[in-house]
Amino acid sequence: MELTILIILFALLQFTFFTMRTGFTRDKYGVSAPKVVGNETWERIYRVQQNTMEQLVVFIPAIIIFSMHVSDKWVVIPGVAFLLGRQIYSHLYVKNPEKRALGMVLSIFSNVALVLGSLSMLIIDLFA
């Protein structure tokens, strides 16, 4: 389970970075709290943070369940793909939202693999 915990902690650090970047760039882009609109670049930074939070709601329980019912070693592949996907998404979305697909696909496919892998193994275990 240590690999799973390590990946989750990296995902939380990444999310913390996205959150801090959102807050620290408010002044730079002239978007004072509680506003969430006003500068297109800042709005992209904010959306990266919000979208990552949305993805983490699926990722964290799915990676734990996958680790427990499928494999704590194989969890590394979708876990690292998720982290890379979020980083690529962040970079591309801030530059040009139309180019975000690669990062989004990596993140979503990682979550789908974790959920379907866990579900499949649980169903097999139930009927075995």
Phi, psi and omega in degrees: 000347182298320179297319179297313180298319178299315179296317178299316180297320176296320178296321178291323175296317178299315178296321177298319176299313180299321180293315180296319178300320178300313181290316184289340181264001179304309181297317181304321184257005175068037179244092183279145179296143010265013181299148174232015175221160176142332178219126186299319180295315179297321179298326176293316178301316179297317180295325176301313180298312182295317180294323178295319177299318179299319180290326180295332179300326177272316188300311187296307178295325182294320181290327177292314180295318178301315181299321183283324189248347179245288181192132176284341178274316181289346179296341182297321184297302178291332179294313179291323177299321177298311180299315178296319179301316179295322181290317178296316178303312181302310182298311184288322183294320179293321179289310184200102185306332180292343182261011188283354191305315183302312180295319180294317180298316178300316181295311183293316179297325177297313179297317179297317179298317179295315182291310182292322176299315179295314181299315180300313182294321178295320178294316178300315180295324179295324185256006180273000000 
